């Protein structure tokens, strides 16, 4: 079998705080004098119950980790280490998702927080060879007017290169908020040329995906795994060219599926959906990008040729320039041409 870490790919679903290494979190917590829940520091894979109780525990853990990010230096470190980790796993394009309102109080405001992330993304891109771009995301837990404010901020830094904002997202508990009320924010982002990349179809089923399609007009959907439950929704996603940022490890950890083999990766791909594998929150879910490809291989039976197709799908679904896409796709072809090690 070919080395999956050598397979060129794009990483389209990675959250800022959730990308942290456990060792980094432990160090930041020590510096801040924060006592962390044991679940954030132990090596066991997080396994939560399905439903609101499981999500509430996940959110408490995430908030505890985020509370340790209190300086420009810590923010820069997270971006840099995420790029280093992606470089080690064959990623040539990382589109990291961040809500700058969470870090603004420590660095002088929302705009400085975003500019710190963008500046370090440029530095990390040059240092690692991974193009690091940013998706600005709003939260379903906040008022839709705040989403509009963030969309306008994101629009000011729009572009497709390293250290630029390439998309606008909507994250947090899908069961909260009215999807339609976030439509104006996404319209602002689209007018600026940003990709629409909201979460949907993980905690809620196909009906929620329909709402997202109708009101937010996504280019990609974060997760979208439960599209497999309704052939009509799945057909619509494929027809409209909406890619799914599938994160198998987090689906299991959050109790959406009990076991890895139940994640309908094969069914989605066979139905014609564009699927880009992502790690979501490695800090909490215990697996990074290559592990998602390993799951596709070992659990779902994907051949090397099919894994290469998944990598190609991630590259084509990215917002990278045509030049970057061509370079990465050529790398996938070379990976396929290599002989399998004995």
N, C-alpha and C positions, 0 to 999 in steps of 0.2 A: 504494500500500500504506500502511496506517495505521502510525503510529509505535508500535513495540512497547514502547518505554520509557514510553509514556503509558498502556499497558494495565495496569489494576490487577490485582494478582496476589498470591499468598502464596508465600513462600520457605520451604520445609520441610526442605531438606537442605543445611545449610551448617555446616562444622566450624569451631570457634573459631580454632585456629592457621592452618588452611588458608584462612581468609577474608582473611588479611592482604594488604595491598598490598605489592608488591615493594619499593617505596621505603621503606615502614615497616620491613620486615624488614631492609633494608640499614642503616637508621639504628640499629635496636635492636642489630644485630650489631656495629656500630661502637662503640656505647656499652659493650657487654659484652666487647669485644675478641675476638669470635668470628670466625674465618675461615670463610666459607660456601662450600659447593660451588658451582661456576660455574653448574650447572644451576638453582639457585634464583634466580639473578640475571639470567640471559640471557633474552631475549624469546621464544626458540623454544619451541614447544609440546612438552611432555614426551611422549615416545613410548617406552613400556617394552615389553619382551618379555612374552608371556603366561607364566603359571606362577610358581612360587615365586621365581625369580631376579628377575623384574620387580617383584614385590611387595616383595622385600627391598630393592631399590634405592629404591623409593618410600618405604618406611618409614624408611630412613636419611636421606633428604632431609627427610621430615616431622619426624623427631627433631632434625635439625640446626636447623630453623626453630624448633621448640618450645623448644630450649635457649636461645634468645635472649629468651624471655619470662620476665623475672626480677624483676618488680616490679609493685606495684599499678598504677602509672601506665601501664605497658605493657599490662596486661590491660584497663584502662579504654579505652585508645586503640584496641585491637582491636575492642572492642564498638562504640565510637562510630563508627569508620570503616566498619565493616560496615553499620551503620544508615544512614550517609550514602550509601554506595554503593547500598544497596537503594532508598533514597528516590529516587535519580537514575534508577533502572531501573523505577520504578512499583510496587515492592513495598509493600504496606500492612501486611503481617504477616510477621515474620521469627521463625522458631523455630530458634534457634542451638544447636548441639550442643556440649557441653563435658564433658570428664572432669576434674573439679577436682583429682584426685590428682596430675596432671602439674604443677600450679602451686602447690600447697599448700606445698612446702618453702620457697618464696621469700616467702610472705606470712603465715606463722604457722599453717598447717594447711589441711586440706581445707575445713572450714566457712568460714573467712574467704575462701578462694579463691572458693567459690560465692557468698558474699554480695557480694563485689566485683563479680562478673559481673552478679548480679541488680540491684545498686544502679545500676550504670552502664547496664544495660538500661532501667531506669526513666528515668534522665536522658536517654539517647539517644532514647527514645520521645517524650518531651516536646519535645526539640529538633528532631527530624526529621519527626515525624508518622507514623513507622513503628512499629507495635506490636512491640516486641522481647521475646519470651519465650524460655525456655531449656529444652532437653532435656538432662538429665543422662545421660551414657553411661558404661557400664563397658566394659572391654576383654576380649576373648576370651583375651588372653595372660595374664590374671591369674586368681587363684583365684576360683571362684564365690562364696565367702564374702565376698570384697571387694565383689562385685556387690550382695550383700544389704546390706552396710554403706552403699553409695552409694544404694541404693533407699530405705533408711530416711532418709538425709539428704535426698534429693529430696522425700520425702513431707512433710517438715517445712515445705517452702516451696511446696506445691502450690497452684495456682490457674489461672485462665485469662487473666489480664490481663498487661499489660506488667510486666516485672521479676519474674515468677513462674515456677516450674517447671511445665511443662505435660506433660512426657513423660519416659519412661525408655527408654534405648537400649542397644544392644550393638554395638560396632564392632570394627574391626581384622580380621585375616585370617580369613575364614570357614572356612578349613581347619584352624584351631586350636580346641581346646577341644571339650567335649561340650555341644551345645545344650541338651539336657535338664537338665543340671546348673545352668543359669541360670534355670530355670523358677521356683524359689522367690523369686528376686529380683524377677522380673516380677510375681509374685503380690502381693508387698508393695506394689509401685508401683500395681498396679490397685486394691488396696483403698483407696489414698489418692486415687483418682480420676485418676491419671495415665494418659496414653495410652501404649500399648506400641508402641515404634517401633524394633525391632531391624533391623540390616542383614541381608541375605540375598539369595541368588539372583543374585549377580554373578560372583564367582570360582568358585562352585559352581553346579550346575544345579538342576533342578526338585526332585530328591530332598531337597536341603538346604532348599528352601522348604517342603516338606512337614514337615520336622522343626521348622522355625520356627513354622509354623501350629499344629502339634500341641502344642508345649511352651511357646511364648511368647505365643500368642494375640494376635497383633499387630493394632493398628488401622491401622497403616501399616507398610510394609517399605521400608527403605533400599535402593534399587536394585530388586531383584526382576525385572530385565530378562530373565532367562533363563526366566521363566515361559512365555515364548513357545514354548519347546521342548516343552512338554507341555500339550495342550489340557485335560486333566483338572485339572491344577494351576491353570491359568489360569481355568477355569470355577469352581473352588473359591474363588479369590481374589475373583472378581467376585461370587459368591453370598454370601460372607461380608462383603462391603463393605470389603475390605482395600485401601487405596490403595497405589500404588507411587510412591516418590520417585525418579523416573528422572533420571539425570545423564548425558546422552549424551556429553559431552566426556570425562568421566573413564572411561567405558566404553572409549573408543578409546585414551586415553592409557595405560591399564593393560593394553592388549592383549586385552581381552575380545572386541573386534571390531577388524578391521584398518582399516576405514574407516567414516566417519560414516553412510553410506547403509545399512550392515549392521545398525545398531542397530534393533531391531524396534518402533520407536515406533508406526508405523502399525498393525501387526498387533495390538499390545496394546490400542490404543484401539478398533480395529474389533471386537475380541473382547469389548468391554464393560468392560475394566479401567479403574479410576479412576487416572489418571496425573497426578502433580504434578511439573513439571520443577524441577530444582534444580542448583546449581552445584558442590556437593560441596566441592572445595578449589581455588578459583580461583588461589591462589598457585602451585600446582603444575601445574594443568591449563590455565591460561592463558585461561580464559573465565568470565565471570560470568553472571548470571541471564538477561539479555536475549539473550545469545549462544545459549542453549539454545532459546529461542523462534525466533531467527533460523535455527537449524539445522532446526527443525521446518518452518519456512516454505520455506527455500531447498533443503534436501536431501530432505525427506519430503513436500513439496508441500501442506502444510496451508494452507488458505484463512484469511482473517481471521476468518471465523465459527468455524472449527475451532480457531484459536488462542485465540479468546475462550472456547471451551468448555474448553480446557486451563487457562486462567486460572481459570475458574469451578470446575473440579475441584480446583485447588490451594486455593482459598478454602474450599470445602466440606470438604476433607480436613484443614484446619487445626483447631486446638483453640480458635480465637477464639470470642468470645461471639457470640450471635445478632445483637446490634446491629452488631458489627464486620463480620460476614459480610454482613449486609444492605447495609451501607454500601459495601463493596467490590464486591459483586455489582451494585449499582446503577451503580457506576462502570464496570463492564464493559459494561453495557447502553448507557451513554452513549458509550463508546468505539466500540461497534458502530454507533451512530447517526450518528457523524461522517462527513462526506463525505471521500472519499479525496482527498488533495492531488494537484493536477495535476502 
